[in-house]
């Protein structure tokens, strides 16, 4: 009998589920964690599969062991790090269980897994560099993966009212780079972008949890690139008796409630869940065969930057009102670009007119709590069903 996929209810969340969602919302780095909280083999298996590594395949098992060996050798080469034999000889699954334990072995297991995270990522990046593939070819492979997962969610009746994928066109790239003083092409994260509209606001957290299991692993969310202007995380958890008991066990940094945007062109009342993922993608054999023989030891996985936005339909309708609308956003951005092209950065030395957007800044501001979203009436909610041709990014 085939078990149908479904979203987890909040009362079914594990501590590992909740921590993964919070990392997505905050844009933290898993390297700053001090433990893993996987409870059983199924969670560990799902995590490995999200890395595009299949534990039952001999070649992938060998690849995972090779990454582990390199991590241990690195720690010994540069830090003379003492690793107990039981940890060194542990299988990958046993290493994850050790990382959820206590004591020196737990610390060692976490340290090894963090290094494995970096090694897997760097090897995948190197493999992508060595392949004779255009951006358009690799984007197609990523889109196939995303559409397969989201398509299955839609087929199973998940609470998603709209899904749109798209590639940023060249004119949009020109405008984005010209609007940011410190921007470079390597910093453009939304060349490939996807937008998911949930039926209700309460559906967003379960959808995020599902995506970290089936589409991308939470450890490859790009740090410091998340926006959460929708969920007061602590308050949200405190309303649920099951989630509330996990709050004291959460890790990594300050317990901030929101992760606001540093985009000077976004309106104060614009609301979104936005994050960037370096998506692991398993290449088909026909593409791997195009790589030079020196790349064969790097495995079958590459990483591709993608932007995701997740929002509910009521908030989406609110975002299309007044200053928060995409049209107003683009208008502010274009004015700033033309002013910069004509005057350079000199306009920063003169007072700004009230009808002009602020000049781009290069630093990330202190995180503050955004004002609450405005109440919506029945007329506003009636606009929820309106569809637009592609995802929009106020980044």
N, C-alpha and C positions, 0 to 999 in steps of 0.2 A: 504494500500500500504506500503510495507516494504522499509524503507530508507536505502540505502547502505552506509556503512562506507567509508570514504575517508580521505585523509590527508588534514589538513587545509592549505590554502594558507597563505603566510606570511602577506598579507594584511588583513587577517581575524583574526590574533592573537589579543588576549586581553593582557592587562598588566599582568594579572595572568598567561597566557600562557608563556609569555616571561620570567617572573621571575622564573617560574618552570624550564624552560630550562636552564637558567643561574645557578640556584642552582645545577642542574645535572652537568654542565660543571665545576663548581668551587668546588663542594663538600662542600658547606656551610651547616650550621645548621639552620633549621627553627626557633629554639629557639631564634636566634639573630634577627629575623624580628620584626618589630614594628607594622605591619598591614597586613591584608589580602586584596586582591583586586578582590574578586569574584564579578561579576556583576549581576548574575541572579541565579535563582533556579537550572537551568540546570548545571551550573558549580559546585554548591554546591553538587548537587546529584551525579555528576560524581566523585567528590572528596571523598564522603562517600563510594561510590561503590568501588573505588580503594583501600579503607581501608578494603575491604571485609565485609562491614556492609551495609545491605539492609534496607533503611529507611521505606519501605512499610511492612516489616515483623515485627509483634508485638514483637517477642523475640529480634530482633536486635534493635528495637526502645527502648525497655526497657534496653538493654545493653548499648546503647549510653547514655541514661539518667543516668544510674548508674555510668558510667565513669565521666560524668559531675558533678554529686553529689559528688563523691570522690574528684575531682579536687577542688571544692569549699570548701569542708571540710578541705582538706589539707591546702589551703591558709589561712583559718581562724585559724586552729590549730597552725600553725607555724609562721604566720606573722600578725595575727589579721587583715587580709586584708579586707577593707570595700568594699562590693559588693552591688550595688543598687538592690532593689527588681526587677525592670524590667529586669535586666541582669540575676539575679538568676532564675527568672521564665520564661525566654525566652526558646523557643524550640531550638533544635540544629541548624536548618536553620536560625532562628532569630539571634542566636549567631554569625554565620558567617557574616550575614549582618551588625550586630553591629561592628564586627571587621574591616569592611571596611569603617566605618564612621569616626567621629571625637569626640574628647573630652574624658571625664573620662570613659564613658560607653564603648567607643571603646577600651581604654586601658585595662579595666577590661575583656572585651570579649576576647581580644588577650591573656591576661594572663591565663585565664581559658582554652582556647584552647591549649596553649602550655603545660599546665599540663595534659590535656587530651591526648595529643600526647604521653607523657612519660608514663602515666598510661596504655594506650592501648598497648603500646610496651612491658612494663614490664609484664603485665598479659599474653600476648601472649608468651613471652619467658618462663614464669613460667609454662604455660600449656605444652609447648613443652618438658620441663624438666620432667614433671610428667607423660608424656605418655610413655608407654613401646614400643617405636618404634626405629628401627635402623636408621642410617643416610640414608641407601639405600632406606628404605621405605619412609621417608619424602622427599628425593630427587625425588622419582618417582612422588609424589603428586605435587611438584613444577614444574617438567618437563611437566606434563600434563597441567598445567595452562599456562606455557610459550608457549608450542607447539600449544595450542588452539588459543591463541591470535595471535601469529606470523603466524600460519596456515591460519587464517582468513584474515590477511593482504595480504598474498601471493595469496589467492583465489580471493581477490578483485582487484588484479593487482597492488598493491602498488609497488613503485620503489625499490624493494629489489632483488638483483641478487643472493644472497647466504645467507643462514642462517644455522648455525651449533651450536649444543649444545653438551656439554660433561662434564664428571667428571674427575677431576685430579686423575691420578693413583698414587699408593703408591710410586713408584720410583721418580716421579716428586715431590711429597710431601717431601720425604727425601732430595732431592737435594735442594729444596727451603728453607727448614728449616736450612740445613747446610750452605747455602750460606749467611744467614743473621745473623749477630752477635746477634741482640736482638730479634730474631724471636721466637715465641711460637706457638703451634698448634692453640691457640685461635685467632692468628693473621693471619691465612691463610684464605683469603677471596675468593679464586677461586677454592674451592673444586667442586663447581657447577658453570659452566660458559657458556656464550652464546655470539655468535658473529654474528652481522648483517652487511652485506655488501650492501650499498646503490648503486643505479645506478650512481648517480652524487653527487658531494659534496654538492650541493644546496638542496638535498633531506634530508640531515642529521637532520637539525633543525626541520622540520615538523615531521620527524619520532620520534625524541625524545619527542616532544610535545604529539604525539599520545600515546606513551608508558606510559607517566605519567598519562594519562587519563584512559587507558584500561588495563594496566599490573601492574604497581606499582605507588603508590603515591609519589610525589616528596619529601614529608617530611621524607620518610624513606630511602633516599639516605644517605649512611654512610659518615659523615663529614671527610674531609681531605684525602679521598681515591680516588678522581677524578683526571683524567689527561685529559687536553685539549691542545694538541699541534697542533691543526688544525685551530681553529677559533680565530681570533682577534675579540673578541665579539663586542667591541664598534665600530670598523670600519665596521664590518658586518652590524650592525644595522643602522649606518649612511648612508649606501648606499640605504636604503629603507625608503622612506618618512613616511610610516605608523609606522615602528618600531622606527624610530629616535625620534618621539615625546614622546616615553615612557622612554627614557634614563634618563631624569631628575627625574623620579619617582622611579627608581630602588633603592633597599634598601640592607642593610647588607654588611658592610665591604668595603674594598678598591675595586675600580673598576678595577681589574686586567684583562688583556687581554687574557693571557694564564694561564693554570694550568699545569706546566711542571712536568715531572716524577722525582722522587728521586731515581729511580732504576739505580744503578751504572753499570749494565750490558747492559742497552739499549744504542744503538747508538744515537749520537746527531741528526741524520737525520731521526730517527724513528718517525712516526706520527700516532696518534690514538686519538679517544675519548674513554675513559675508565672510568668506575664508578662502585661502589659497592652499592648494594641495600640490605637492610634487608627486604626481600619480605614478605608481608602479604599473608598468604595462608589460605583459609577457609577449614577446615577439613570436610570430609563427616561423616555422623552420625555413620557409622560402626566403624570408627577410634576413634571418640569421646567417644563411649561407652566403650572403653578400658581404659579410664582415671578413676582414683578414684573419688568418689563422691565429695571429697573436691575440685576438679578442675572444677566442673560444673559451678561455679559462674564466671569463668574466660573468658567465651565466647567461640566461635568456631574458633578463629583465632590464628594461630601461626606465627612466623617469622623465615625465613631461609635466611642466607647470600648467595647472588649470585653475580657473577661478569658479567658485560656486556661490550662488545666492539662494537662500531659502527664506521664504516669507509666506504669510498666510494671505488669503484673498482680501480680507477686510483691510489689512495694513497696506496691501498693494494699492487698493482703491484710494486710501488716504494719501499715499505717496504721490498720486497723480493730481493732487489738489494744490493750487497756488505755488508758492516758492519751492515746494518739495518736488514738483514735477520734473520729469526728465528734460522737457523742453526748456524750462527755466535754468536747469543745471547747465545744459549745453550753451545757453546764451551767456551765462556768467563766465564759463570757461573760454568761449570764443573771444569775448571782450578782453579777457586777460592775455590771451595769446596775441591778439592784434596790438595791444598796448606794448607788450614786451618786444614784438618784432619791430615796432616803430621807435621805441624809446629805450630798449634794453631794460636794465634794472633801475634806471634813473627815477622811475615813478615811485620807487619805495622811499625816496627822499622828500617827496612832496605830499601834502595832505590828500587823502583819497576822497573823492566826491561821494556823496551819500548813495548815488545810484550805481556805484561801481563795486565789483566784488573785491575782497581783500587780495593782496598780492600773494603768490605762492610762497610758502615757507619751507625750509629744509629740515626742520626738526619735528619730532613727534611730541605733541603737547602732553602735559600731565593729564592722566585719565580722570575724567569727571563724570558724574552721573547726569545723563541727558534728561531734559524735561519730559514729563509723561506724555504719551501720545494723546491727541485730542479725541474726545468722544465722537462717535459716528452715529448719525441718525439713519432712518430707513432709506431715505433718498440716496445717501452716500453709499450704503451697502448694496443698493440695487445696481451700482456700477461694477460690482465685483466680477461679473461674468465677461466684461470686456477684455478682449485679447489683443496683444500687440505682436508685431512680427518677430521680435527677437529679444534676448536678454539685454538689460541695460545695467551699466555699472557706474555708480557715482563714486569712483575711486580716483 
